[in-house]
Amino acid sequence: MKDWRLFTREPKIAYFSMEIGLSHEIPTYSGGLGILAGDTIKSAADLKLPMIAVTLACRKGYFRQQIDENGWQQEFPVDWHPEQQMELLPTKTLVTIEERDVKVQAWLYRVKSPTGGVVPVLFLDTDIPGNVEEDRHITDHLYGGDIEYRLKQEIVLGLGGIRILEALGFTLRKFHLNEGHAALLTLDLLIRSRRGHDDGKDEIESWDTQRVMDRCVFTTHTPVEAGHDRFPYDMVQRILGDTVPLPLLQGLAGRDELNLTMLALNLSRYVNGVAKKHGEVSKALFPGFEIHAITNGVHPFTWASAYFVNLFDDYLPGWANEPELLVRVDNIPDAEVWDAHCGAKAFLFQYIEETTGVVLDPNILTIGFARRFATYKRGDLIFSNLERLLTIGEGKIQLVFAGKAHPKDIPGKQLIQRIHQQIGALRDRIKIVYLENYNMELAYRLIPGVDVWLNTPMRPLEASGTSGMKAALNGVPNFSVLDGWWIEGHIEGVTGWAIGPAPTEISAANDSSQEDADDLYRKLETILIPTFYNDRPKWIHIMKNAIGKNAYYFNTHVMMRRYVTEAYIR
């Protein structure tokens, strides 16, 4: 399909996301939100869904991470060139920022599936001659700059995105807002709805909010405060202007400041969290709103290691587009499952030796922890009691860490530094490596190559946790706090193991770190280590259960079928 205009022939679901992770070569993602968006689009292509995606062409990426000798994270731009991978579309549009007209252009990337499905993705860009120098850099850095820079980016994404789709001739059936970053598109929909329904009523009453709601789907991804963007109204009026009357905006987005999550909640007919528990937590956060739950997933073919792809192809043909076939994993001989895992482990260990010089022992139980380094994820929980960890794990475990902290998240950077200090403190007794610059390429190596996937967030702040789903797909059992998706996927001793008590919290009122650490140590000592070394058949049975009872269901094919039936065709 060479002519982009063929995409305009049928109505589309417009999927808006501040970040989208399609490959490590297009570094327009920071973590789980972007990877989920990329997996969503890939499954939409596999299922031949009529979708178009819109995001920002962050020319400097998120950042490239280096850890200095003191364990401190350093950040560097990731320069890439859209013109080398994408097609520049001929149409531009305008948004108004600080009373200036800012031109917005779009780069087209086609996500193609072996099934024949194709989903176009538009990467919005303001680096255009004619824009003032400041405006040319609006789309440079993902989550970079200050709060004003963030608002400008969200104007480009929401208002620029909807306007360029219209200018290109797309007919749009629904708008799916993946997190609140794109919520400003609802203001453009409000303006259009009023043009067709201005019946002379009072100024505020003449805006047809119901018509806008019928066209919008909103997925909220986090109960963490930093995930919900807020802007003072004096800043909004200075940068955005009077797109809609201020009293109307205050009624929809908050009296004292513009809350994009609240704007999306008030103008979306269907709202969902990303796991059953997260749906409950979101209802408590935003009382009065009907909030559903569609649990996240991962794209099966993207995240299965080459070793398991070959294995699944041999025994479960068609699994990539029918991941429910993974429920038949018991058809695969145990020895072949173990051989595939050993291949993935060797692939990771080779990379570790090449990049760090550390040689890990493939016969030792290897625990992996990799995700965005925010303090609530408690990446250092396993180091709560070093003496006990040494008693339990010396000569029996080795640890692999990876992950980035946001450049302005000093506590997150300090967390990384503390882990580096533990690497030194435990040297020669427990081998620990920290792999720099965690991205899609590294995740593809790391997650399938460890024996256990560790996740230790503070309940109930983990909305979903898709890295654990990637682990399960590759037969890596989860050892995790009961939060997010793991509440649904966990069967104790069958698909993996829980850490800490039952998930009863609705808010993070209590710090259960001591209780969680004690349980982590107890199960590591009495269950995980003995099973791994002394009962290999049972361990492989748990690996197969992770595939057949978790991966068959927690994937983006299942997730997208639910979005279609529950959100898109309502």
C-alpha positions as CSV (number, residue, x, y, z in Angstrom):
1,M,0.0,0.0,0.0
2,K,2.1,2.9,-1.3
3,D,-0.6,5.6,-1.5
4,W,-1.4,6.9,2.0
5,R,-4.8,8.1,0.7
6,L,-6.0,4.5,0.6
7,F,-6.1,4.6,4.4
8,T,-8.9,7.3,4.3
9,R,-11.4,5.0,2.5
10,E,-13.0,3.7,5.6
11,P,-13.8,5.2,9.0
12,K,-11.1,4.8,11.7
13,I,-10.6,4.5,15.4
14,A,-8.1,7.3,16.2
15,Y,-5.7,6.1,18.9
16,F,-3.8,9.0,20.5
17,S,-0.8,8.4,22.8
18,M,2.0,10.7,23.9
19,E,4.4,7.9,23.4
20,I,4.5,4.8,21.2
21,G,7.1,2.1,21.3
22,L,7.2,0.2,18.0
23,S,10.9,-0.6,17.9
24,H,14.1,0.5,19.6
25,E,15.0,2.3,16.3
26,I,12.1,4.7,16.9
27,P,12.9,5.9,20.4
28,T,9.6,7.7,21.0
29,Y,8.7,5.9,24.3
30,S,9.9,5.9,27.9
31,G,8.4,2.8,29.4
32,G,5.2,0.7,29.9
33,L,2.7,3.2,28.5
34,G,4.5,3.5,25.2
35,I,5.3,-0.2,24.9
36,L,1.6,-0.9,25.5
37,A,0.6,1.5,22.8
38,G,3.0,-0.1,20.3
39,D,1.7,-3.6,21.2
40,T,-1.9,-2.3,20.9
41,I,-1.2,-1.1,17.3
42,K,0.6,-4.3,16.3
43,S,-2.4,-6.4,17.5
44,A,-4.8,-4.0,15.7
45,A,-2.8,-4.7,12.5
46,D,-2.9,-8.5,13.2
47,L,-6.7,-8.3,13.7
48,K,-7.2,-6.0,10.7
49,L,-8.9,-3.4,12.9
50,P,-9.7,0.0,11.3
51,M,-7.4,2.1,13.4
52,I,-5.0,5.0,13.0
53,A,-2.6,6.1,15.7
54,V,-1.2,9.5,16.5
55,T,1.8,10.4,18.6
56,L,4.8,12.8,18.7
57,A,8.0,12.5,16.6
58,C,10.3,13.1,19.5
59,R,13.5,13.8,17.5
60,K,15.7,13.6,20.6
61,G,13.9,10.5,22.0
62,Y,13.4,10.1,25.7
63,F,17.1,9.8,26.6
64,R,20.1,7.5,26.5
65,Q,21.2,6.4,30.0
66,Q,24.7,6.0,31.3
67,I,25.6,5.2,34.9
68,D,28.8,6.9,36.1
69,E,31.4,5.4,38.5
70,N,29.4,6.7,41.5
71,G,26.2,5.0,40.3
72,W,24.6,8.2,39.2
73,Q,22.4,8.3,36.1
74,Q,23.5,10.6,33.3
75,E,21.2,11.4,30.4
76,F,22.0,12.1,26.7
77,P,19.8,12.8,23.7
78,V,19.0,10.0,21.3
79,D,19.1,11.6,17.9
80,W,17.2,9.8,15.1
81,H,15.8,10.9,11.8
82,P,12.1,10.3,10.9
83,E,12.9,10.8,7.2
84,Q,15.0,7.6,7.2
85,Q,12.1,5.4,8.3
86,M,8.9,7.3,7.5
87,E,7.1,9.2,4.7
88,L,6.4,12.9,5.2
89,L,2.7,13.5,4.4
90,P,2.0,16.6,2.2
91,T,-0.6,18.3,4.4
92,K,0.2,20.5,7.4
93,T,-2.1,22.1,10.0
94,L,-1.9,24.9,12.5
95,V,-2.3,25.2,16.3
96,T,-2.1,28.4,18.3
97,I,0.5,28.6,21.0
98,E,1.1,31.9,22.9
99,E,-0.9,33.7,20.1
100,R,1.4,32.4,17.4
101,D,0.4,30.1,14.6
102,V,2.6,26.9,14.9
103,K,2.7,24.6,11.9
104,V,2.4,20.9,12.5
105,Q,3.4,18.2,10.0
106,A,3.0,14.4,10.1
107,W,5.3,11.5,9.3
108,L,3.6,8.3,8.3
109,Y,4.8,4.9,9.5
110,R,3.0,1.7,8.5
111,V,2.7,-1.1,11.0
112,K,2.3,-4.2,8.9
113,S,1.1,-7.6,10.0
114,P,1.8,-11.0,8.3
115,T,-2.1,-11.3,8.2
116,G,-2.2,-8.5,5.7
117,G,-3.4,-5.9,8.2
118,V,-1.8,-2.4,8.2
119,V,-2.2,0.3,10.8
120,P,-0.9,3.8,9.9
121,V,0.9,5.7,12.7
122,L,1.3,9.5,12.4
123,F,4.3,11.1,14.2
124,L,3.6,14.8,14.6
125,D,6.5,17.2,14.2
126,T,6.9,21.0,14.6
127,D,10.5,21.2,13.3
128,I,9.4,23.1,10.2
129,P,10.9,26.1,8.5
130,G,8.6,29.1,9.2
131,N,8.0,28.1,12.9
132,V,10.0,30.3,15.3
133,E,13.1,28.5,16.7
134,E,11.4,27.8,20.1
135,D,8.4,26.2,18.4
136,R,10.6,24.0,16.2
137,H,11.8,22.2,19.3
138,I,8.3,21.5,20.9
139,T,8.4,17.9,19.7
140,D,12.1,17.2,20.4
141,H,12.1,15.6,23.9
142,L,9.6,13.1,25.3
143,Y,8.6,14.3,28.7
144,G,11.4,16.9,28.6
145,G,11.4,20.5,29.6
146,D,9.2,22.2,32.1
147,I,5.4,22.3,32.7
148,E,5.0,24.9,29.9
149,Y,6.8,22.7,27.5
150,R,4.5,19.8,28.5
151,L,1.4,21.9,27.8
152,K,2.7,22.9,24.4
153,Q,3.4,19.3,23.5
154,E,-0.1,18.3,24.6
155,I,-1.6,21.1,22.4
156,V,0.3,19.7,19.4
157,L,-0.7,16.1,20.2
158,G,-4.4,16.7,20.9
159,L,-5.4,19.7,18.8
160,G,-2.7,19.3,16.2
161,G,-3.5,15.6,15.9
162,I,-7.2,15.9,15.3
163,R,-6.8,18.8,12.9
164,I,-4.2,17.0,10.7
165,L,-6.4,13.9,10.6
166,E,-9.2,16.1,9.3
167,A,-7.0,17.9,6.9
168,L,-5.8,14.6,5.5
169,G,-9.4,13.5,4.8
170,F,-9.8,10.8,7.5
171,T,-13.3,9.9,8.7
172,L,-13.1,9.2,12.4
173,R,-15.6,6.9,14.2
174,K,-14.1,7.1,17.8
175,F,-11.2,8.7,19.6
176,H,-9.2,6.5,22.0
177,L,-7.2,8.6,24.5
178,N,-4.4,6.5,25.8
179,E,-3.9,8.4,29.1
180,G,-4.9,12.1,29.5
181,H,-2.0,13.6,27.5
182,A,-4.3,13.9,24.4
183,A,-7.4,15.2,26.2
184,L,-7.2,18.6,24.6
185,L,-8.6,17.1,21.4
186,T,-11.9,17.1,23.1
187,L,-11.9,20.9,23.0
188,D,-11.8,20.8,19.2
189,L,-14.6,18.3,19.2
190,L,-16.6,20.6,21.5
191,I,-16.1,23.5,19.0
192,R,-17.3,21.4,16.1
193,S,-20.3,20.0,18.0
194,R,-21.4,23.6,18.9
195,R,-21.3,24.7,15.3
196,G,-23.9,22.1,14.4
197,H,-26.0,22.5,17.5
198,D,-26.0,26.2,18.3
199,D,-29.6,26.8,19.1
200,G,-29.3,30.2,20.8
201,K,-29.2,28.9,24.4
202,D,-27.1,30.4,27.1
203,E,-23.4,30.4,26.1
204,I,-22.4,27.5,28.3
205,E,-25.5,25.4,27.7
206,S,-25.1,25.5,24.0
207,W,-22.0,23.4,24.0
208,D,-22.9,19.8,23.2
209,T,-20.8,17.7,25.6
210,Q,-22.9,14.6,25.1
211,R,-22.0,14.5,21.4
212,V,-18.4,14.7,22.3
213,M,-18.7,12.0,24.9
214,D,-20.2,9.6,22.4
215,R,-17.0,9.8,20.3
216,C,-14.4,9.4,23.1
217,V,-12.9,6.4,24.9
218,F,-10.4,7.1,27.7
219,T,-7.9,4.7,29.3
220,T,-6.3,5.9,32.5
221,H,-3.0,4.1,33.3
222,T,-1.8,5.2,36.8
223,P,-3.0,5.9,40.3
224,V,0.2,7.9,40.8
225,E,-0.2,11.7,41.1
226,A,2.6,12.4,38.6
227,G,0.7,10.6,35.9
228,H,-2.2,13.2,35.9
229,D,-1.1,16.4,34.3
230,R,-2.3,19.7,35.8
231,F,-1.8,23.3,34.6
232,P,-2.7,26.6,36.2
233,Y,-5.4,28.5,34.3
234,D,-3.3,31.6,33.9
235,M,-0.7,29.5,32.0
236,V,-3.4,27.8,30.0
237,Q,-4.9,31.1,28.9
238,R,-1.5,32.5,28.0
239,I,-0.4,29.5,26.0
240,L,-3.6,27.9,24.7
241,G,-5.8,31.0,24.6
242,D,-9.6,31.0,24.8
243,T,-10.3,27.9,22.8
244,V,-13.5,27.4,24.8
245,P,-14.9,29.7,27.5
246,L,-13.0,29.5,30.7
247,P,-16.2,28.8,32.8
248,L,-16.9,25.8,30.6
249,L,-13.3,24.6,30.8
250,Q,-13.4,24.9,34.6
251,G,-16.6,22.9,34.8
252,L,-15.1,20.1,32.7
253,A,-11.5,20.1,33.9
254,G,-11.4,21.4,37.4
255,R,-12.3,24.7,39.1
256,D,-8.8,25.7,40.3
257,E,-6.5,24.2,37.6
258,L,-6.7,22.4,34.2
259,N,-6.7,18.6,35.1
260,L,-6.4,16.7,31.8
261,T,-7.5,13.5,33.4
262,M,-10.7,15.2,34.7
263,L,-11.3,16.7,31.2
264,A,-11.0,13.2,29.6
265,L,-13.2,11.7,32.3
266,N,-15.9,14.3,31.8
267,L,-15.9,14.0,28.0
268,S,-15.6,10.2,27.4
269,R,-18.5,7.9,27.3
270,Y,-16.3,4.9,28.1
271,V,-13.5,5.0,30.7
272,N,-11.4,2.1,31.8
273,G,-8.4,1.2,34.0
274,V,-5.9,-1.3,32.9
275,A,-6.5,-4.2,35.4
276,K,-9.4,-5.2,37.5
277,K,-7.7,-3.8,40.7
278,H,-6.7,-0.6,38.9
279,G,-10.3,-0.1,37.9
280,E,-11.3,-0.3,41.6
281,V,-8.5,2.1,42.6
282,S,-9.5,4.5,39.9
283,K,-13.1,4.6,41.1
284,A,-11.8,5.6,44.5
285,L,-9.6,8.3,43.0
286,F,-12.4,9.7,40.8
287,P,-15.6,9.1,42.7
288,G,-18.8,9.6,40.7
289,F,-17.4,8.3,37.4
290,E,-18.3,4.9,35.8
291,I,-14.9,3.3,35.3
292,H,-14.5,-0.1,33.7
293,A,-11.5,-2.4,33.5
294,I,-9.8,-3.9,30.5
295,T,-6.5,-5.6,31.6
296,N,-3.5,-4.8,29.5
297,G,-1.6,-7.4,27.4
298,V,1.5,-7.8,25.4
299,H,2.0,-8.5,21.7
300,P,2.9,-12.2,21.5
301,F,5.1,-12.3,18.5
302,T,7.1,-9.2,19.5
303,W,8.0,-10.4,23.0
304,A,8.5,-14.2,22.5
305,S,12.2,-14.9,22.3
306,A,13.4,-16.5,19.1
307,Y,13.9,-19.7,21.0
308,F,10.3,-19.9,22.1
309,V,9.0,-18.6,18.7
310,N,10.6,-21.7,17.1
311,L,9.2,-24.0,19.8
312,F,5.7,-22.6,19.5
313,D,5.8,-22.7,15.7
314,D,6.7,-26.4,15.9
315,Y,4.1,-27.5,18.4
316,L,1.4,-24.8,18.4
317,P,1.2,-23.5,14.8
318,G,-0.8,-20.3,14.5
319,W,-0.1,-19.2,18.0
320,A,1.1,-15.7,17.1
321,N,-2.3,-14.7,15.8
322,E,-4.3,-17.0,18.0
323,P,-2.4,-16.8,21.3
324,E,-5.2,-18.8,23.0
325,L,-3.5,-21.8,21.5
326,L,-0.8,-21.3,24.1
327,V,-3.2,-23.1,26.5
328,R,-2.0,-26.3,24.9
329,V,1.6,-25.8,26.0
330,D,1.5,-29.3,27.7
331,N,1.9,-30.7,24.2
332,I,5.5,-29.5,24.3
333,P,8.0,-31.8,25.9
334,D,9.5,-30.5,29.2
335,A,13.1,-31.0,27.9
336,E,12.4,-28.7,24.9
337,V,10.9,-26.0,27.1
338,W,14.0,-26.1,29.2
339,D,16.3,-26.1,26.2
340,A,14.5,-23.0,24.8
341,H,14.9,-21.3,28.2
342,C,18.6,-22.2,28.3
343,G,19.0,-20.7,24.9
344,A,17.4,-17.4,26.0
345,K,19.5,-17.4,29.1
346,A,22.8,-17.9,27.1
347,F,21.7,-15.1,24.8
348,L,21.3,-12.7,27.8
349,F,24.5,-13.8,29.5
350,Q,26.5,-13.3,26.4
351,Y,25.3,-9.7,26.2
352,I,26.0,-9.1,29.9
353,E,29.6,-10.3,29.4
354,E,30.1,-8.2,26.3
355,T,28.8,-5.0,27.9
356,T,29.8,-5.3,31.5
357,G,32.6,-7.9,31.6
358,V,30.7,-9.8,34.3
359,V,30.4,-13.5,33.7
360,L,27.3,-15.0,35.2
361,D,26.8,-18.8,35.8
362,P,24.0,-20.2,33.8
363,N,23.4,-22.9,36.4
364,I,22.6,-20.4,39.2
365,L,19.0,-19.1,39.8
366,T,18.9,-15.7,38.1
367,I,16.4,-13.1,39.2
368,G,15.5,-10.2,37.0
369,F,14.2,-6.7,37.8
370,A,13.8,-4.1,35.1
371,R,11.3,-1.2,34.8
372,R,11.1,2.5,35.2
373,F,12.9,3.5,38.4
374,A,10.3,5.3,40.4
375,T,10.5,5.0,44.2
376,Y,7.1,3.4,44.6
377,K,8.4,0.4,42.5
378,R,10.8,-0.3,45.4
379,G,13.7,-1.7,43.2
380,D,15.9,-2.1,46.3
381,L,13.4,-4.1,48.4
382,I,15.4,-7.3,48.0
383,F,18.3,-5.5,49.8
384,S,16.3,-4.6,52.9
385,N,18.3,-7.1,55.0
386,L,21.8,-7.8,53.5
387,E,22.8,-10.3,56.1
388,R,19.7,-12.4,55.5
389,L,20.0,-12.1,51.8
390,L,23.6,-13.4,52.0
391,T,22.6,-16.2,54.2
392,I,19.8,-17.2,51.8
393,G,21.4,-16.4,48.5
394,E,25.2,-16.6,48.5
395,G,26.2,-19.0,45.8
396,K,22.6,-19.7,45.0
397,I,21.2,-16.6,43.3
398,Q,22.4,-13.8,41.0
399,L,20.6,-10.6,40.1
400,V,20.1,-8.6,36.9
401,F,18.8,-5.0,37.1
402,A,17.9,-2.4,34.5
403,G,15.8,0.7,34.2
404,K,15.8,4.4,33.9
405,A,14.7,7.2,36.3
406,H,13.1,10.3,34.8
407,P,15.8,13.0,34.5
408,K,14.1,15.2,37.1
409,D,13.3,12.3,39.5
410,I,16.1,12.7,42.0
411,P,14.7,10.0,44.4
412,G,14.5,7.6,41.5
413,K,18.1,8.3,40.6
414,Q,19.1,7.8,44.2
415,L,17.4,4.5,44.1
416,I,19.6,3.4,41.2
417,Q,22.6,4.7,43.0
418,R,21.7,2.6,46.1
419,I,21.5,-0.5,44.0
420,H,25.0,0.2,42.6
421,Q,26.3,0.6,46.1
422,Q,24.9,-2.9,46.9
423,I,26.7,-4.3,43.9
424,G,29.9,-3.2,45.5
425,A,28.9,-4.3,49.0
426,L,28.0,-7.8,47.9
427,R,30.8,-8.2,45.4
428,D,32.2,-11.8,45.2
429,R,29.4,-13.1,47.3
430,I,26.3,-12.5,45.2
431,K,26.8,-11.4,41.6
432,I,24.7,-8.4,40.6
433,V,24.7,-6.5,37.3
434,Y,23.0,-3.3,36.4
435,L,22.5,-3.0,32.6
436,E,22.4,0.6,31.2
437,N,19.9,2.1,28.9
438,Y,16.9,-0.2,29.3
439,N,15.0,-0.1,26.0
440,M,13.0,-2.5,23.8
441,E,16.0,-4.2,22.4
442,L,17.5,-4.9,25.9
443,A,14.1,-6.0,27.3
444,Y,13.8,-8.5,24.5
445,R,17.1,-10.1,25.7
446,L,16.7,-9.6,29.4
447,I,13.2,-10.7,30.3
448,P,13.3,-14.2,28.6
449,G,16.8,-14.8,29.9
450,V,16.3,-14.8,33.6
451,D,14.7,-17.6,35.7
452,V,12.4,-15.5,37.8
453,W,10.8,-12.1,37.2
454,L,10.7,-10.0,40.4
455,N,8.2,-7.1,40.9
456,T,7.9,-5.3,44.2
457,P,5.7,-2.2,43.9
458,M,4.0,-0.5,46.8
459,R,0.3,-1.6,46.6
460,P,-1.9,-0.4,45.0
461,L,0.2,1.8,42.8
462,E,1.1,-0.7,40.0
463,A,-1.7,-0.2,37.5
464,S,-0.9,-3.2,35.4
465,G,2.8,-4.3,35.0
466,T,3.2,-5.7,31.5
467,S,6.8,-6.7,31.9
468,G,5.5,-9.7,34.0
469,M,3.3,-10.7,31.1
470,K,6.4,-10.7,28.8
471,A,8.1,-12.9,31.3
472,A,5.2,-15.4,31.4
473,L,5.1,-15.6,27.6
474,N,8.7,-16.9,27.8
475,G,8.1,-19.4,30.6
476,V,9.6,-17.1,33.3
477,P,7.5,-17.3,36.5
478,N,6.6,-14.1,38.3
479,F,7.6,-13.5,41.9
480,S,5.6,-10.4,42.6
481,V,3.6,-8.3,45.0
482,L,-0.1,-8.8,44.4
483,D,-1.0,-5.7,42.4
484,G,-2.0,-4.9,38.9
485,W,-2.4,-7.8,36.5
486,W,-0.7,-10.3,38.8
487,I,-3.8,-10.4,41.1
488,E,-5.6,-11.9,38.1
489,G,-2.7,-14.1,36.8
490,H,-1.4,-15.4,40.1
491,I,-2.0,-18.9,41.3
492,E,0.3,-19.6,44.2
493,G,2.9,-22.2,43.3
494,V,1.3,-22.8,40.0
495,T,2.0,-19.8,37.8
496,G,4.5,-18.2,40.2
497,W,4.5,-16.8,43.7
498,A,3.1,-13.8,45.6
499,I,5.0,-11.4,47.8
500,G,3.3,-10.1,50.9
501,P,-0.3,-10.1,52.0
502,A,-3.6,-10.1,50.0
503,P,-4.4,-7.0,47.9
504,T,-7.0,-5.2,50.0
505,E,-5.7,-1.6,49.7
506,I,-7.5,1.0,47.6
507,S,-4.9,3.7,48.4
508,A,-1.2,3.6,49.5
509,A,-1.9,4.5,53.1
510,N,0.4,2.0,54.8
511,D,4.0,1.1,54.1
512,S,4.2,-2.7,54.1
513,S,7.9,-2.8,53.0
514,Q,9.1,-4.8,56.1
515,E,6.3,-7.3,55.8
516,D,6.9,-7.7,52.0
517,A,10.7,-8.1,52.4
518,D,10.2,-10.7,55.1
519,D,7.9,-12.7,52.8
520,L,10.2,-12.3,49.9
521,Y,13.1,-13.8,51.9
522,R,11.0,-16.6,53.3
523,K,9.7,-17.8,50.0
524,L,13.1,-17.3,48.3
525,E,14.7,-19.5,51.0
526,T,12.0,-22.2,51.5
527,I,10.3,-22.4,48.0
528,L,12.1,-20.9,45.0
529,I,15.7,-21.9,45.7
530,P,14.8,-25.5,46.8
531,T,12.5,-26.0,43.8
532,F,14.9,-24.6,41.3
533,Y,17.8,-26.8,42.4
534,N,16.1,-29.9,43.7
535,D,12.9,-30.4,41.7
536,R,13.5,-29.4,38.1
537,P,10.4,-31.2,36.8
538,K,8.2,-29.1,39.1
539,W,10.0,-25.9,38.1
540,I,9.4,-26.6,34.4
541,H,5.8,-27.4,35.2
542,I,5.5,-23.9,36.7
543,M,7.2,-22.5,33.6
544,K,4.6,-24.2,31.4
545,N,1.8,-22.9,33.6
546,A,3.1,-19.4,33.1
547,I,2.6,-19.8,29.4
548,G,-0.6,-21.9,29.4
549,K,-2.4,-20.1,32.2
550,N,-1.0,-16.5,31.9
551,A,0.3,-15.8,28.4
552,Y,-2.6,-17.3,26.6
553,Y,-4.9,-14.7,28.1
554,F,-2.8,-11.6,29.0
555,N,-2.0,-10.5,25.5
556,T,-3.0,-7.6,23.3
557,H,-5.1,-9.8,21.0
558,V,-7.5,-10.6,23.9
559,M,-7.3,-7.0,25.0
560,M,-8.1,-5.5,21.6
561,R,-11.1,-7.8,21.2
562,R,-12.4,-6.4,24.5
563,Y,-11.9,-2.8,23.4
564,V,-13.8,-3.4,20.2
565,T,-16.8,-5.1,21.8
566,E,-16.9,-3.0,25.0
567,A,-15.7,0.4,24.0
568,Y,-15.5,1.0,20.2
569,I,-18.9,-0.3,19.1
570,R,-21.0,1.0,22.0
